[in-house]
Amino acid sequence: MSALKEVVAKAGGVSAAAGICGVSPRAVYKWLAADALPRTEYTGETSYAAVLAKAAGEPFSAEEILARGARRKAAA
């Protein structure tokens, strides 16, 4: 299971994570499909990782969620 899936599960599932982050459940499903948070999380425009880490509790930190869920770019 990916780190993001674990965090969402520990936060109470997709619907709960969506409510906590103030987004739609569809948005959370997109994150899970991409196995990464949206670009705005990595540019500092949003703070979903911090909110999810707080809801999920130990052993997750916002930094770990961001590091483990960073978008993987395909080699050119």
MMTF fields as JSON, N, C-alpha, C and O atoms, coordinates in Angstrom:
{
  "mmtfVersion": "1.0.0",
  "mmtfProducer": "UNKNOWN",
  "numBonds": 303,
  "numAtoms": 304,
  "numGroups": 76,
  "numChains": 1,
  "numModels": 1,
  "chainsPerModel": [1],
  "groupsPerChain": [76],
  "chainIdList": ["A"],
  "bondAtomList": [4, 2, 8, 6, 12, 10, 16, 14, 20, 18, 24, 22, 28, 26, 32, 30, 36, 34, 40, 38, 44, 42, 48, 46, 52, 50, 56, 54, 60, 58, 64, 62, 68, 66, 72, 70, 76, 74, 80, 78, 84, 82, 88, 86, 92, 90, 96, 94, 100, 98, 104, 102, 108, 106, 112, 110, 116, 114, 120, 118, 124, 122, 128, 126, 132, 130, 136, 134, 140, 138, 144, 142, 148, 146, 152, 150, 156, 154, 160, 158, 164, 162, 168, 166, 172, 170, 176, 174, 180, 178, 184, 182, 188, 186, 192, 190, 196, 194, 200, 198, 204, 202, 208, 206, 212, 210, 216, 214, 220, 218, 224, 222, 228, 226, 232, 230, 236, 234, 240, 238, 244, 242, 248, 246, 252, 250, 256, 254, 260, 258, 264, 262, 268, 266, 272, 270, 276, 274, 280, 278, 284, 282, 288, 286, 292, 290, 296, 294, 300, 298],
  "bondOrderList": [1, 1, 1, 1, 1, 1, 1, 1, 1, 1, 1, 1, 1, 1, 1, 1, 1, 1, 1, 1, 1, 1, 1, 1, 1, 1, 1, 1, 1, 1, 1, 1, 1, 1, 1, 1, 1, 1, 1, 1, 1, 1, 1, 1, 1, 1, 1, 1, 1, 1, 1, 1, 1, 1, 1, 1, 1, 1, 1, 1, 1, 1, 1, 1, 1, 1, 1, 1, 1, 1, 1, 1, 1, 1, 1],
  "groupList": [{"groupName": "MET", "atomNameList": ["N", "CA", "C", "O"], "elementList": ["N", "C", "C", "O"], "formalChargeList": [0, 0, 0, 0], "bondAtomList": [1, 0, 2, 1, 3, 2], "bondOrderList": [1, 1, 2], "singleLetterCode": "M", "chemCompType": "L-PEPTIDE LINKING"}, {"groupName": "SER", "atomNameList": ["N", "CA", "C", "O"], "elementList": ["N", "C", "C", "O"], "formalChargeList": [0, 0, 0, 0], "bondAtomList": [1, 0, 2, 1, 3, 2], "bondOrderList": [1, 1, 2], "singleLetterCode": "S", "chemCompType": "L-PEPTIDE LINKING"}, {"groupName": "ALA", "atomNameList": ["N", "CA", "C", "O"], "elementList": ["N", "C", "C", "O"], "formalChargeList": [0, 0, 0, 0], "bondAtomList": [1, 0, 2, 1, 3, 2], "bondOrderList": [1, 1, 2], "singleLetterCode": "A", "chemCompType": "L-PEPTIDE LINKING"}, {"groupName": "LEU", "atomNameList": ["N", "CA", "C", "O"], "elementList": ["N", "C", "C", "O"], "formalChargeList": [0, 0, 0, 0], "bondAtomList": [1, 0, 2, 1, 3, 2], "bondOrderList": [1, 1, 2], "singleLetterCode": "L", "chemCompType": "L-PEPTIDE LINKING"}, {"groupName": "LYS", "atomNameList": ["N", "CA", "C", "O"], "elementList": ["N", "C", "C", "O"], "formalChargeList": [0, 0, 0, 0], "bondAtomList": [1, 0, 2, 1, 3, 2], "bondOrderList": [1, 1, 2], "singleLetterCode": "K", "chemCompType": "L-PEPTIDE LINKING"}, {"groupName": "GLU", "atomNameList": ["N", "CA", "C", "O"], "elementList": ["N", "C", "C", "O"], "formalChargeList": [0, 0, 0, 0], "bondAtomList": [1, 0, 2, 1, 3, 2], "bondOrderList": [1, 1, 2], "singleLetterCode": "E", "chemCompType": "L-PEPTIDE LINKING"}, {"groupName": "VAL", "atomNameList": ["N", "CA", "C", "O"], "elementList": ["N", "C", "C", "O"], "formalChargeList": [0, 0, 0, 0], "bondAtomList": [1, 0, 2, 1, 3, 2], "bondOrderList": [1, 1, 2], "singleLetterCode": "V", "chemCompType": "L-PEPTIDE LINKING"}, {"groupName": "GLY", "atomNameList": ["N", "CA", "C", "O"], "elementList": ["N", "C", "C", "O"], "formalChargeList": [0, 0, 0, 0], "bondAtomList": [1, 0, 2, 1, 3, 2], "bondOrderList": [1, 1, 2], "singleLetterCode": "G", "chemCompType": "PEPTIDE LINKING"}, {"groupName": "ILE", "atomNameList": ["N", "CA", "C", "O"], "elementList": ["N", "C", "C", "O"], "formalChargeList": [0, 0, 0, 0], "bondAtomList": [1, 0, 2, 1, 3, 2], "bondOrderList": [1, 1, 2], "singleLetterCode": "I", "chemCompType": "L-PEPTIDE LINKING"}, {"groupName": "CYS", "atomNameList": ["N", "CA", "C", "O"], "elementList": ["N", "C", "C", "O"], "formalChargeList": [0, 0, 0, 0], "bondAtomList": [1, 0, 2, 1, 3, 2], "bondOrderList": [1, 1, 2], "singleLetterCode": "C", "chemCompType": "L-PEPTIDE LINKING"}, {"groupName": "PRO", "atomNameList": ["N", "CA", "C", "O"], "elementList": ["N", "C", "C", "O"], "formalChargeList": [0, 0, 0, 0], "bondAtomList": [1, 0, 2, 1, 3, 2], "bondOrderList": [1, 1, 2], "singleLetterCode": "P", "chemCompType": "L-PEPTIDE LINKING"}, {"groupName": "ARG", "atomNameList": ["N", "CA", "C", "O"], "elementList": ["N", "C", "C", "O"], "formalChargeList": [0, 0, 0, 0], "bondAtomList": [1, 0, 2, 1, 3, 2], "bondOrderList": [1, 1, 2], "singleLetterCode": "R", "chemCompType": "L-PEPTIDE LINKING"}, {"groupName": "TYR", "atomNameList": ["N", "CA", "C", "O"], "elementList": ["N", "C", "C", "O"], "formalChargeList": [0, 0, 0, 0], "bondAtomList": [1, 0, 2, 1, 3, 2], "bondOrderList": [1, 1, 2], "singleLetterCode": "Y", "chemCompType": "L-PEPTIDE LINKING"}, {"groupName": "TRP", "atomNameList": ["N", "CA", "C", "O"], "elementList": ["N", "C", "C", "O"], "formalChargeList": [0, 0, 0, 0], "bondAtomList": [1, 0, 2, 1, 3, 2], "bondOrderList": [1, 1, 2], "singleLetterCode": "W", "chemCompType": "L-PEPTIDE LINKING"}, {"groupName": "ASP", "atomNameList": ["N", "CA", "C", "O"], "elementList": ["N", "C", "C", "O"], "formalChargeList": [0, 0, 0, 0], "bondAtomList": [1, 0, 2, 1, 3, 2], "bondOrderList": [1, 1, 2], "singleLetterCode": "D", "chemCompType": "L-PEPTIDE LINKING"}, {"groupName": "THR", "atomNameList": ["N", "CA", "C", "O"], "elementList": ["N", "C", "C", "O"], "formalChargeList": [0, 0, 0, 0], "bondAtomList": [1, 0, 2, 1, 3, 2], "bondOrderList": [1, 1, 2], "singleLetterCode": "T", "chemCompType": "L-PEPTIDE LINKING"}, {"groupName": "PHE", "atomNameList": ["N", "CA", "C", "O"], "elementList": ["N", "C", "C", "O"], "formalChargeList": [0, 0, 0, 0], "bondAtomList": [1, 0, 2, 1, 3, 2], "bondOrderList": [1, 1, 2], "singleLetterCode": "F", "chemCompType": "L-PEPTIDE LINKING"}],
  "groupTypeList": [0, 1, 2, 3, 4, 5, 6, 6, 2, 4, 2, 7, 7, 6, 1, 2, 2, 2, 7, 8, 9, 7, 6, 1, 10, 11, 2, 6, 12, 4, 13, 3, 2, 2, 14, 2, 3, 10, 11, 15, 5, 12, 15, 7, 5, 15, 1, 12, 2, 2, 6, 3, 2, 4, 2, 2, 7, 5, 10, 16, 1, 2, 5, 5, 8, 3, 2, 11, 7, 2, 11, 11, 4, 2, 2, 2],
  "groupIdList": [1, 2, 3, 4, 5, 6, 7, 8, 9, 10, 11, 12, 13, 14, 15, 16, 17, 18, 19, 20, 21, 22, 23, 24, 25, 26, 27, 28, 29, 30, 31, 32, 33, 34, 35, 36, 37, 38, 39, 40, 41, 42, 43, 44, 45, 46, 47, 48, 49, 50, 51, 52, 53, 54, 55, 56, 57, 58, 59, 60, 61, 62, 63, 64, 65, 66, 67, 68, 69, 70, 71, 72, 73, 74, 75, 76],
  "secStructList": [7, 7, 2, 2, 2, 2, 2, 2, 2, 2, 6, 6, 1, 2, 2, 2, 2, 2, 2, 2, 2, 6, 1, 7, 2, 2, 2, 2, 2, 2, 2, 2, 2, 2, 6, 1, 7, 7, 2, 2, 2, 2, 6, 6, 1, 7, 7, 2, 2, 2, 2, 2, 2, 2, 2, 2, 7, 6, 6, 7, 7, 2, 2, 2, 2, 2, 2, 2, 6, 7, 7, 7, 7, 7, 7, 7],
  "xCoordList": [0.851, 0.0, 0.89, 1.9, 0.518, 1.318, 1.129, 0.162, 2.061, 1.998, 0.736, 0.089, 0.39, -0.793, -2.053, -2.949, -2.131, -3.291, -3.374, -4.462, -2.233, -2.216, -2.713, -3.5, -2.252, -2.65, -4.151, -4.831, -4.666, -6.098, -6.904, -7.925, -6.456, -7.15, -7.154, -8.184, -5.997, -5.919, -6.686, -7.093, -6.885, -7.655, -9.157, -9.953, -9.549, -10.958, -11.553, -12.763, -10.719, -11.2, -11.285, -10.974, -11.711, -11.737, -12.671, -12.287, -13.889, -14.852, -14.376, -14.509, -13.824, -13.314, -12.127, -12.046, -11.208, -10.048, -10.483, -9.925, -11.471, -11.983, -12.557, -12.287, -13.344, -13.921, -12.867, -12.96, -11.865, -10.78, -10.016, -9.629, -9.799, -9.016, -9.863, -9.321, -11.178, -12.05, -12.108, -12.252, -11.994, -12.074, -13.123, -13.659, -13.412, -14.392, -13.75, -12.533, -14.564, -14.018, -13.35, -12.36, -13.877, -13.273, -11.834, -10.971, -11.57, -10.202, -9.272, -8.143, -9.743, -8.928, -8.693, -7.593, -9.715, -9.523, -8.465, -7.683, -8.435, -7.409, -6.023, -5.073, -5.898, -4.605, -4.163, -3.003, -5.106, -4.772, -4.391, -3.475, -5.088, -4.777, -3.381, -2.654, -3.014, -1.693, -0.631, 0.563, -1.056, -0.169, 0.66, 1.839, 0.009, 0.675, -0.377, -1.494, -0.004, -0.856, -0.751, 0.15, -1.668, -1.615, -0.367, 0.293, -0.068, 1.089, 1.106, 2.167, -0.072, -0.147, 0.442, 0.87, 0.462, 1.035, 2.55, 3.139, 3.163, 4.623, 5.133, 6.321, 4.21, 4.592, 4.215, 4.443, 3.641, 3.316, 1.987, 1.697, 1.175, -0.118, -1.174, -2.133, -1.008, -1.937, -1.147, 0.077, -1.872, -1.2, -1.965, -2.176, -2.373, -3.118, -2.298, -2.846, -1.013, -0.166, -0.185, -0.279, -0.098, -0.111, -1.456, -1.512, -2.524, -3.866, -4.081, -4.603, -3.676, -3.833, -2.943, -3.357, -1.732, -0.824, -1.411, -1.331, -1.99, -2.596, -3.786, -3.963, -4.589, -5.763, -5.364, -5.995, -4.314, -3.887, -3.094, -3.094, -2.424, -1.634, -0.339, 0.109, 0.254, 1.538, 1.398, 0.331, 2.365, 3.737, 3.944, 5.075, 2.869, 2.971, 3.281, 2.741, 4.165, 4.433, 4.182, 4.231, 3.916, 3.672, 4.87, 4.703, 6.059, 7.269, 7.403, 7.783, 7.086, 7.185, 6.156, 6.459, 4.956, 3.912, 4.328, 4.161, 4.868, 5.312, 6.479, 6.509, 7.429, 8.602, 8.238, 8.716, 7.397, 7.049, 6.019, 5.901, 5.284, 4.241, 4.587, 3.715, 5.848, 6.259, 5.97, 6.141, 5.543, 5.239, 6.488, 7.584, 6.279, 7.38, 7.361, 6.377, 8.423, 8.496, 9.147, 10.159, 8.567, 9.129, 10.39, 10.464, 11.352, 12.581, 12.275, 11.502, 12.883, 12.612, 13.303, 13.178],
  "yCoordList": [-1.175, 0.0, 1.23, 1.271, 2.229, 3.453, 4.285, 4.114, 5.17, 6.032, 6.886, 7.074, 7.398, 8.241, 7.443, 7.939, 6.217, 5.372, 5.068, 5.06, 4.819, 4.564, 5.772, 5.634, 6.951, 8.18, 8.405, 8.711, 8.257, 8.453, 7.434, 7.783, 6.187, 5.16, 5.489, 5.369, 5.908, 6.226, 7.494, 7.677, 8.371, 9.596, 9.313, 10.187, 8.094, 7.728, 7.394, 7.199, 7.326, 6.982, 8.186, 9.31, 7.932, 8.976, 10.119, 11.287, 9.791, 10.842, 11.698, 12.922, 11.051, 11.794, 12.667, 13.825, 12.124, 12.894, 14.092, 15.181, 13.887, 14.987, 16.094, 17.274, 15.708, 16.696, 17.444, 18.657, 16.718, 17.324, 18.34, 19.399, 18.009, 18.876, 19.934, 20.854, 19.808, 20.773, 20.606, 21.58, 19.358, 19.045, 17.964, 17.426, 17.65, 16.607, 15.226, 15.087, 14.217, 12.85, 12.507, 11.776, 13.02, 12.769, 13.27, 12.621, 14.413, 14.954, 13.983, 13.753, 13.422, 12.474, 11.208, 10.655, 10.742, 9.578, 9.865, 8.98, 11.084, 11.455, 11.408, 10.956, 11.872, 11.814, 10.36, 10.028, 9.497, 8.089, 7.426, 6.605, 7.779, 7.203, 7.628, 6.843, 8.879, 9.391, 9.019, 9.166, 8.539, 8.229, 9.454, 9.351, 10.613, 11.868, 12.932, 12.883, 13.872, 15.026, 15.962, 15.808, 16.936, 17.819, 18.712, 18.888, 19.262, 20.13, 21.261, 21.647, 21.789, 22.919, 22.594, 23.49, 21.325, 20.91, 21.09, 21.423, 20.874, 20.942, 22.356, 22.639, 23.247, 24.639, 25.52, 26.729, 24.921, 25.659, 26.386, 27.178, 26.137, 26.81, 26.173, 26.838, 24.894, 24.181, 23.445, 23.331, 22.955, 22.225, 20.956, 20.669, 20.209, 18.972, 17.95, 17.227, 17.885, 16.906, 17.153, 16.207, 18.4, 18.725, 18.372, 17.832, 18.676, 18.386, 16.876, 16.39, 16.14, 14.684, 14.038, 13.089, 14.54, 13.986, 14.161, 13.256, 15.307, 15.566, 14.618, 14.091, 14.414, 13.536, 12.07, 11.312, 11.67, 10.269, 9.923, 8.772, 10.898, 10.648, 9.93, 9.907, 9.354, 8.648, 7.478, 6.866, 7.147, 7.648, 8.648, 8.831, 9.309, 10.159, 11.612, 12.169, 12.209, 13.645, 14.228, 13.509, 15.517, 16.165, 16.009, 15.781, 16.128, 16.018, 14.624, 14.473, 13.612, 12.233, 11.98, 11.339, 12.482, 12.301, 12.956, 12.377, 14.161, 14.861, 14.143, 14.006, 13.69, 13.03, 11.704, 11.396, 10.923, 9.607, 9.679, 8.751, 10.762, 10.888, 11.866, 12.274, 12.252, 13.198, 12.611, 11.415, 13.456, 13.007, 12.419, 12.974, 11.29, 10.636, 11.045, 10.808, 11.646, 12.098, 11.013, 10.428, 10.763, 9.763, 10.319, 11.504, 9.471, 9.897, 10.154, 9.428, 11.182, 11.581, 10.675, 10.872],
  "zCoordList": [0.0, 0.0, 0.0, 0.702, -0.786, -0.86, 0.406, 1.148, 0.626, 1.812, 1.787, 2.818, 0.625, 0.522, 0.826, 1.509, 0.33, 0.622, 2.116, 2.691, 2.736, 4.178, 4.959, 5.895, 4.572, 5.263, 5.116, 6.095, 3.908, 3.672, 4.48, 5.073, 4.507, 5.281, 6.765, 7.427, 7.294, 8.72, 9.072, 10.219, 8.089, 8.318, 8.321, 8.665, 7.938, 7.976, 6.626, 6.511, 5.602, 4.273, 3.365, 3.759, 2.145, 1.12, 1.507, 1.435, 1.916, 2.251, 3.419, 3.397, 4.432, 5.588, 5.193, 5.604, 4.401, 3.962, 3.122, 3.249, 2.272, 1.448, 2.333, 2.114, 3.322, 4.231, 5.025, 5.208, 5.493, 6.27, 5.43, 5.923, 4.151, 3.26, 2.553, 1.941, 2.634, 1.978, 0.47, -0.268, 0.016, -1.416, -1.614, -0.646, -2.854, -3.142, -3.012, -3.14, -2.759, -2.751, -4.083, -4.103, -5.189, -6.499, -6.541, -7.131, -5.923, -5.88, -5.15, -5.585, -4.054, -3.289, -4.108, -4.086, -4.832, -5.704, -6.77, -7.118, -7.285, -8.274, -7.651, -8.289, -6.411, -5.718, -5.593, -5.837, -5.209, -5.026, -6.349, -6.393, -7.419, -8.728, -9.185, -9.794, -8.886, -9.267, -8.247, -8.508, -7.09, -5.966, -5.579, -5.24, -5.64, -5.288, -4.994, -5.508, -4.174, -3.931, -5.135, -5.96, -5.241, -6.41, -6.413, -5.389, -7.579, -7.76, -6.736, -6.246, -6.415, -5.486, -4.121, -3.393, -3.781, -2.492, -2.49, -1.462, -3.617, -3.716, -3.993, -3.841, -4.406, -4.636, -3.454, -3.484, -2.414, -1.199, -1.234, -0.337, -2.245, -2.347, -1.451, -1.058, -1.124, -0.253, 0.826, 0.758, 1.812, 2.898, 3.266, 4.444, 2.259, 2.491, 3.275, 4.107, 3.024, 3.72, 5.227, 6.009, 5.63, 7.06, 7.688, 8.793, 6.985, 7.491, 7.601, 8.604, 6.567, 6.593, 7.642, 8.308, 7.796, 8.809, 10.207, 11.037, 10.457, 11.766, 12.002, 13.101, 10.962, 11.091, 11.218, 11.954, 10.499, 10.508, 11.755, 12.19, 12.332, 13.533, 13.224, 12.078, 14.231, 14.092, 13.133, 13.102, 12.385, 12.322, 11.194, 10.743, 10.72, 9.55, 9.899, 10.854, 9.101, 9.194, 7.815, 6.817, 7.753, 6.471, 5.546, 4.348, 6.085, 5.279, 4.674, 3.513, 5.473, 4.98, 3.879, 2.874, 4.074, 3.062, 1.757, 0.684, 1.848, 0.639, -0.028, -1.251, 0.763, 0.201, -0.455, -1.547, 0.206, -0.319, -1.434, -2.235, -1.488, -2.512, -3.602, -4.369, -3.686, -4.723, -6.099, -6.335, -6.971, -8.34, -8.971, -8.889, -9.596, -10.273, -11.733, -12.434, -12.186, -13.574, -14.416, -14.031, -15.535, -16.449, -17.103, -17.428, -17.287, -17.96, -19.423, -20.047, -19.953, -21.34, -22.329, -23.538]
}
